[in-house]
């Protein structure tokens, strides 16, 4: 077997390891998932430096949403009922019917398996269902490299208006 064919076969096997599901949940629903034992949060949702698994997730922001009057939704990617990717959508206080992608994060151990793409796909599926616009956040370098073209592609596929923060904030 040639090396290229072998590499493609390995990559395909990596991506199809386990059944994957996607859904978008409200902030209240995510809070129930995180606090399923009622007292202590699931450790994967703590800050990275405290053993959490999602680089940009901020449990405090989720918990303060009511006092801060934030409207949040969370597209999720799960593998065998284990959340491996999370995105945060926050309603823009400035633009009608627009939600910001605050962050997208995939567990370090699950990087490179296509879960970021599935997360982006779920985000745009939800946006089409709810008839909302999506605005990309200020990209990290890796986010710009991995996601920017995918978000534009999904915008066209789903017919959802996508506002690119890089374009919007050009000086």
Secondary structure, 3 states (H helix, E strand, C coil): CCHHHHHHHHHHHHHCCCCEEEEEEEHHHHHHHHCCCCCCCCHHHCCHHHCCCCCCCCHHHHHCCCCCCCCEEEEEEEECCEEEEEEEEEECCCCCCEEEEEEEEECHHHCCCCHHHHHHHHHHHHHHHHCCEEEECCCCHHHHHHHHHHHHHHHHHHCCCEECHHHHCCC
